[in-house]
Amino acid sequence: MVALHHELSIKEWLIDALPYEVIWADESGKIIYANAKFCKRLGYKKSELMKLSIYDLNVTVTKESWKNHWETIKEEKAQYFKAIHKTKSGKFYDAEVFAQYFSNNGKNMICSIINDITESSFYRNLLKDAESIAKVGGWKFNLQDNSIIVTEEAFCIMDTKQKEAFLPGSAVNFFKDKDKAKQLFRNVWRNGKGFDEILETNTVPSKFVRASAKPIKKGDKLFKIIGIYQDVTEQHKKENRLKFFKEIIDNAQDLVYVYNREGKLLHYSDTVSRQLGFTKKQLDDFSIYDLDANITKEWWYNHFDELKEKGSMHMEWLVTRKDGTKFPADIVANHLIYEGEDINCAVVRDITERKMRDLKLFEALEEIKSLKTRLENENEYLQEEISSKINADNIVHNSETYSKVLEQVHQVAPTDTTVLITGESGTGKELLASAVHNNSLRKERPLIKINCATLPNELIESELFGHKKGAFTGAIQDKIGKFSLADSGTIFLDEIGELPIDLQPKLLRVLQEGEFDRLGGNKTQKVDVRIVAATNRNLEDMVREGKFREDLYYRLNVFPIDNIPLRARKEDIPPLAQYFLEKYSAKAGKVFKRLSKRTIEALLNYNFPGNIRELENLIERAVIIESGTTLNPGSWIPKSVAEISSTDFKSFEDMQKTYIIDVLNHTKWRVSGPKGAANILNMKDKTLFAKMKRLGIEKKISPK
C-alpha cells in the first residue's frame, strides 16, 4: 500500500511538472484533477479549483451540452475542439482542447489537454505523456485504405515496434487465448460489435491487458475501428489475490462476518450460509439482530464502541442456526476502517467438540475424584476392620450341629439373596456375615459393617445414607454413607432390631428399588448392595408390638440363619478356648500352650449365657491373671458351674449390665486405654459408652 501511494505521488508530480495545462473531469462535470500550470493559467489555487466544475470554467457549457459532449467522447474515445475559458479574474481566453476518455481504477473520466490558441499545439505529445502515465495506448484502423495509427504507449504495452502487428487479423497473436481474441476481432470486423475484455498476453512474463475496440460506421457501412490497450497487470494480480484470499476464507471452517455500526451484515463467508442453514439471499438482507434475537441495539452499540476502543476482543458465545439449534463458539472481533466507515470483522469458530472434550475430561476428573474419595473411605474402613477382633476365616468348630449352620452359609453365599442371621448375643453372627460375603461373587468388593445399636438415632441416617454439607448443624462437609461405600459389595446391619421405626421405610426402599436419598441431597443415589442383617431380638414379636415394619421384616427374612448358642454346641468349647488362649497369650507376651483337663471340664460344665464372647473374655482374663505354660482353673472360673435352672434365668440385658459393671469395677471404672474396660470387653470405646447409656450404667459416687 505504501509503495502504491508512492507510485501515485510520483505520477502526480510528473503531470504537475508537464509544461501543459491538464484537467480531469468526471461524468457530472466536476473537476477531479488539475495540474499546476492549469491552476496558474486561470489564477486559482488548487484547493479552489477542486471545488469547481466545467460550468464554472466554460460559461457556454450547459448540463445538456456536457451530457452530449460526454457521450460523444465516450463513443469516439477522443475529440479535438476549441473552447472559451474564464479565469478567476473574469477574463476570457480561447483555448485548444484535446479530450480523451479513459478509466482508472473503475472510474470513468475525461482527460483534457488544454493550450492557448496563441501558442503552438503540443497536444499529441501531451497525450503521449498522459498515455504513458495511465498505461493506456490507442490505435485506429481505417478500413478505407487499410492504414493503422498506433500510439507509442501501445507499442510499449505490447512489446513490439511493428505497426502491422496491430492489424485486427494479426493482433490475435498478442494473446495467449488466440481463439477468444480471434472471435472478439471477428465480431468487430463482421458484425460491428465492440468489445472490452481482459486478456493475457503470450509474452514472458505475461501481462494482463484491457483490450477494447469499437467499430465506427457511416450509415450501415463499417468505416473504421478504434481501440485501446491498457496494462492492468498489477490491478489484475491484486484482484486475483483478493479472489484467492476470499476463496481461502470461504473454504475455512471458521465463519467470518463483517458488520457496520448499525449491525448491518455487509459481508460473510460461504461457511456462514453452509453452517447456519440460511440462503445467501436471506443473509444479504440480514442484520445482527436477525442472526441473534437476544442481541439488543443497546448491547450492540456498547459492544461496537468497546471494540473500537480496544481494537480487538475475544469472547465465547452461543450461535443460533436457522432451525433453532445452537452451538458454542469462540469469537475474535476486530475493528477495521473501510472507506472511512468503522467495521466489525468477527471470526467465529465452532467449539462444540472442544466443549465436549472438556466436559468428558471434567466428568472423568470428577469420577476419578469420586473413586479416590471412595477408595480412601474404603481403605480407612478396612484399616479399622484389620485391627478388629473379627477374622472371617476363624470359624472354629467341631460340632455336627454347627456344621449344619455353616452349610446354610455356603448355600446362600453365591447368590445375592438377603440374609437374616438370628441368635443370642455373642454367638458370632458377624463371623457368619463375613463368611457369607467372602464366599460370594462380591468378595472382591468390601464388606461394610454397621451396628445399629451403637449409633444415636439422630446420626444413624447420616451414617447409613450419607449427607450433604449443611444438611444439619455440624454437617461441615459432604459425607459418604455406608450404603455408598458398600456399592457392588455387601453391607452387614448388626442389631437391625434397634433401627428406628422412622428409618425403616428408607431401608425398605433400598431393598426394593436399590436407591436412596442423602440427607440434604436432591439427587437419588443408585446402589447395588447385598444386605446381610443380624439381630438377637425376636422381630416377629416386634412386628406384633408395632416396633418393626412387617414388610421390612419379610424383605429381610428371605433366607434366615439361626446361629445356635454355645451351650448347644459344647463340643466346640475346647477348640474355641484353645484358639483364644493362643491369641491372647501372644498379645500379652505369655507362654501358655494348653488348657488343663480340669479347666476344660470346668468350662464344659458352665452354661455360657454370654456365648462365645463370654468364653473369649474369660480366657483373656485368665491369661492376664494366670501364668505358666498350662492354663489351670482359678478365680477367673465362674463361681457357679452348675446348670442354671429355668427359674434363675435373667434377661440378656441384665446379664450384660452385671458383667459390664464387674469389668468396670475391675478397671476402677476406667473405660479407655490398654487397661480400660473397653479393651477387656474387646469393643470400641464409643460402643461401650453407648451400651452403658442404653443399659443405664452410671458410676456411683460415694458421699464424703
Disulfide bonds with the S-S distance in Angstrom:
none
